[in-house]
């Protein structure tokens, strides 16, 4: 289906749409800030329990970086050939039509992005409550305040939002490097006799199925690098910069993850990592005593805040693209020239996120539930975006591609197989939560038939 608004049209870069204000460092801060969230402090113990020894543990993180780099090559081709504030929404629209694109935007607005924002806000609230406790409702008060504060900062303007993101990312990266230094240089090295028995590991650790489960957690921790697609239309010297951002971001993140996991192994050993529910806290306690535990609490809170701010920044872009294309959602498709951003999309996204914070407060199982029902939906659309590389090469062969996926079709094929495997794993592993997520997606399918036809955008 040919679109009315081809990539790179004046609407994308003129005064009525996104302008190219973002620098390479802005985009790198955004991607690193999204990916290095609270996951690196939670998932290493699960990876260790399922890999069985230190070599396989570290190999899993290297493999995670390679798989993510594989996906980054696919996104580099799509974002440089079809730069647009809608990111994946725009690629799916060109490849498969507006119906699937609408379904993606619906899922992102109702489940994926707003759920992630609420989840991260709760992590921030839980950990910051350990520093300053506001009473029995401390966590939910902090979570709601984080959503309101970060949404307001982004509404105030693009420069305010990106400056906040760079400051938060710098604090986050320095904090992660502090944990790595604590484990490698300050905490005493674990001896073989202190590690404990192999009973601390999963009974099936070291098998192929167990390693596969470990990779699910590794790739969950790497998740979020594809958010670069949503700023592809706002980058200075966009096409060349986007390739640097995607590939450079993955390399930086892989190096940091490898370093901090080496520190975990050095300080706690594979059995100690596998048996700990707060592996970074254990390392900081061994290095600096109880003061280290307080430091790690602040660090996790900052990490969650950083990822939440980046998710708010990119999530509103998809809602903006939805508003540009569908009459029923036109209120979202307004680009505020003064703020250099989609203000209405920020407001709607903030309200939905606040509603999910309220839901999490009622159930008190917000973290587990949201992780479960977002994962299958996320990997389904990741698979479809990978297939877009093949479809668009066939459908729009004459579009200039400043960057082409190397070793085509092997690289995108591996990306699609990996995504399909993780889609299956997330469905098999999560159960009821996955069914809820799929149910919300089905609601989107029904809504798809109700929504009036595409909005026809006048040519400029």
N, C-alpha and C positions, 0 to 999 in steps of 0.2 A: 504494500500500500504506500503510495507516494504521499509525502506530507506536504502541507501548504507552506511550511516554514523550514526550508533547508538549512543544514548546519552552516553556521558562520554568517547567517543573514544579518542585516542591520539590526533586526529586533534583538538579536542576541548580544550585541555589543554597543548599540546606540543608547541614547538618553532614556528610552522607555524600558530598557532591559538591563541585564547584568553588564557591568563595565569591567575592564581588565585592570583591577587595582592590586591584586594579590601578587606578592613576590614569591620567589622559590622558598625562602625561609618561612613565610607565612604558611604555605601549603605543607611543607615538611613538618612544621610544628603541629599542624592540624592532624596529619596522618600518624605521626609518632605519638601524639597525645591521645588519639582514639585507641590505638592498638595497645600501648603499654598502659592498660588500666589496672583494675584490681586483680585481673586473672593471674598475673605472674606471681602473686602472693598466695594464690589458692590452689592452682592446678598442678604445680610440680610434684606434690605428694601423690596425687592420683597417677601421674605419669610414672613416677618411681615405682609405685606399687605394681604397675602392670608391665614394666620393662625388665625388672629383675636384677640388673647389674648396671654399674656406672657407665660402662661403654655404650650399652644400648640406650641408656637414659639420655646421654648427651647426643647420641646419633639421632634420636627421635626429634630433638630440637633443631638439629642441622637439616634433617629431612623436612621438617615443618617450614623452614626458611626457603628450601628449594621449591617445595610445592607452591608456596605463596609467591615466589619469584616467577614461577610458571604462569600463575594466574595474572601477575602484574604485566607480563608480556601481552597477554590477551587484552587487558584493559588499556594498555598503552596504545595498541592499534585502534581500539574503539574510540578512546577519548581524543586522539589526535585526528582521526578521520571525521568524527561527529561530535565536536565539543559542544556541550549544552549544559545549562544549569540543572536539567532534570536527570543527568547521569544515566543510571541503569534504565530508568523509566523511558528515556529518549531512545536508547539502543533497542529495548524490547518493542517499543512502538514502531520503529523503522523495520525491525526484522519480522515481527509477528502480528503487528496491527494494534489498534487502539484498545481492543478488548483485553488482551493480556496486559498491556501497559496500565490500563485502568486498575486491573486486579492487583498489579504490583504496587501501585500508588496507594490503593486501599489498604493492602496488607502493611505497607510501611507506615501509613498514618495511624492505623488502629492497633497494630501489634508490634512490628519490628522496632521502629525507631522510638516511638513514644514509650513502649515497654522498656527499651534499653535505658532511656532517660530516667524513668521512674526507678528502675533497678539500681542504676548508679547513684541516684539521689539517696536511696535507702542505704546503700553501702557507706556513702559519705556520712549520713546521719548516725548510723550504728557506730562507726569508728570515732567520729568527732564527739559523740556523747561520752566516750571514755575519757575525753580530755576535759570537756565542760558539760556536765550533766544538767539538763533542764527539767528533770523529773520523769514521771512515767511515760509522758508523750514526747520525750526529748527527740527520739529518732525521727518520728514523723514530722515534728516541727522543723528540724534541720532539713529534712528531705524536701518539704514544701517550700521552705525558704530558699533552698538551692535552685529549684526549678524557677521560682519567681525572679530571683536575683540574676541568674544567667540569661534567662529570656529577656529581661529588661536590658541587660548589657548589650546583647546582640541587636535589640531594637534601636538602641541609641546610635548605632552606626557601625559600619564595617571596620573602621580603624579601631574603635573601642573593643569590638569583639576579637579581632586578630591580635591586638596587643595583650588582651587578657589571656588568650590562648597561648601566646608565646611565653608569657610569664609563668603560667601554670605548667606548661610542658617543660620548661627549664627546671622548675622546682621538682617536677616528677622524675625527670631523667637523673638529676643530681641525687635525688633520694634513692633511686634504684642502684646507682653506682655506689652510694654509701653502703647499701646492704652488701653489694659485691665486695667492696673493700673490707667491710667488717668480717665477712666470711673468709676471705683470702689472707688477710694480714693481722686482724685483731683477735678473732676467736681462735682458741686452741684447736689444732687439727685433731680430728677424731681418730682414735686408735681402733684397731680391728676388734679388740676385746670389749670396747664400749658400744659397738654398733648394735648389739642384740642379735637374736637369731633370725633365720630366714622365715620364721613364722609370721613376721611383720609384713611380708610381701604377700601379694595375691597368690592363691594356690595355683593359678594358671599362668603366673608371670613367666615371661620368656617364650610363650607359645605365639603363633602367628595371630590368633584371634585376640590375645591379650595385648599384643603390640598394636593391633589395629585400634583397640579401644584407647590405648595410650595416645595414638595419633589424633583421635577425636578431640581429646582434651588439649593436645598441643595446638591443633588448628583452631580450636575455640579461642585459645590465648592469642593467636596471630590474627584473629578476626578484626575487620574494620579498615584494612588498608584500602579496600575498594572505594571507600568514601571519597577518595581523591577525584573520582569521576564527577562529583557534584560541584566541584569548583573549576572544572575544565574550561568553562567559558569566562572565568574571571581572572585567569592567570596572565600576567604580562609575558609577552612572547610565548603564548600558551602552548603551542604544539611541542616545541623543543623542551620547555620547562616541565611539561607533564611527564615525559619519559624519565627525566631526571628525578622528579618527585616520587614516582611509583617505584622505580628500581632502587634509587638511593634510600628511600624510606624503608624498604624491605631489608636492605643490607644493614642499615643502622639498627633496626629492631632485632634482626637475627644476632648481630654481634652483642647487643646488650643482653638478650635472653641467654645466649651461650655463656657469657661472663657471669651473670648472676646465678645460673644453675651450677656452674663450676664451683662457685663460692658455697652454695648449699651442700654439694657433695664433699668439699674439702672440710667443712665445719661439722656436718652431721653424718656423713656417709649415706649410702643408698638406703639402708634400713631406717636410719634416723629420719631421712626425708620422707620415706614412705609412711612412717608411723605418725608424722606430725600433721596436725590440722592447721597449724599456723607456722609454716616453715620459716618465713622471714623473721617472725617474732622470736623463734627459737635461736636463730643465728644472732640476732641483735642482743638477746639476753646473754648468750655466751660471750659476746664481745664487750657489752657495756652494762650488763646487769639490768635491773628493772627500768632504769632510765631509757635503755634501748627499746623496751616494750612500748613506752610512751611515744618515743620517736617514730616507731613503725606505725603506731596508730594514726599519728598525724600524716605520715607519708601515704598510707592507704587512702585516707580521707582526701588528700590533695590529688592522688591519682584518679579517684572516682570523680572528683569535681572536674578534672581536666577532660576526661572522656565524656562526661555529661555535656560540658560546654561545646566540645567538638561535635557531638551528636546533635545538639540543638542547632548548631550552625548549618550542618549539611542536611539535616532532616527537613528543615523548612524549604529547602530548594526543591525537593520532590513535590511537596504540596503546592509550591508555586507553579511547577510544570503542569500539575493536574488541573489547577485553576485556569491556566492558559488554554487548555485543550477541551475542557468540558464546561458547558454553560452552567450546570447545576452547582459547580464549585468555583465560579468566576471570582468570588470574593477573595479566594486564595491567590489568584493570578495577578495581583497588583504589586508592582515593584516600586517601592518608595525611593525616589531619586535622592532625597536628602540623606536618608539613612543608608543608601546603597544596599538595600536588602528587601526581602518580601515580608513586610511588617505584619500584614494580616495572617500570613502563613505561620509566622512565629507565635502570634497570639493564640491561634487555634491549636497549634501543636502544644503550647504551654498549658492550655486548659485541659486537653486530653491527658497530658502527662500528670497534671494535678489530680485528675479523676482516678488515674491508676495508682497514684500515691495513696489516695483515700481507700481504694480497693485493697491495696497491700496492707494498710493499717487494719482493715476489718478482718482479713484472713490471717494476717501475721505469717504467711508463707509466701510473701511476694517474690522473694529471690528464686526459690525453687520453681514456683509455678511459671514465672515469666521466662526463665531459662528454658524450661521444657517446651512451652508452646511457641516460642519464637524460633527455636532451632530448625525444625522441619521446613517451616515456611521460608526461612532465610536460605537454606541450602537448595530448595526447589528453584528459587529465582536466581541463585548463583549459577546453577546448572543451565537455566534458560539463557542467561547472559553469555555463558561460554558458547552455547550453540549459536548465538547471534553472530559470532565471528564467521562461522561457516555460511550462515544464511545471507549475511550482508555481502560477503565476497561474491556470492552467486547473484544476489538480487541487485546490488549496486556496484558492479565491477569497475565503473568508470570514475567513482569518487576517488580523489587523490588521497593516498594513505602515506603521510610523512613517516610513519613507523609501521613496519609489517612484522607480524609474529615470526621469529626465526624458526626454521625447521618445520614450517607448515606442511601438512596438517597434524604432525605428531604432537607438538606442544599444546595446541588447544584441545586435542583429543584427550591427552592426559589430564588436562584441567577439568574436562567434562566428566571423565571417569571418576576422578577424585571427588567431585561434587556429588555425583550420583551415589557413590559409596557412603559419603557422609550424610546424605539425605536418608538412605536406608538405615544407617547406624543411629541417627537421631530419632527416627520413628521407632526402631526396635528397642532403643535404650530408655526412652522417656515415658511411653505409655499414655496415661490419662492426660497429662499436660499437652502432649502432642495432638491428641484428639480435639482438645479445646481450640488449639491454634488452627487446625484444619477446619473446625467448625466456623471460626471467624472468617476464614478464607471463603468458605461456601456462602456465607452471608454476602461477601463481596461479589460472588458470582451472580447471586440473585439481584443485588443492587445494580449490577452491570446491565441487566435487561430493563431496569426501571429508569436509569439515568437517560435524559434526553441526549440526542446525537451530539456529535462533536461541535464544538464552537468554531465557527469559521472566522479566522483571524484576517482582517483586511490586509492586503498587501501594502507594504510601505514603499 
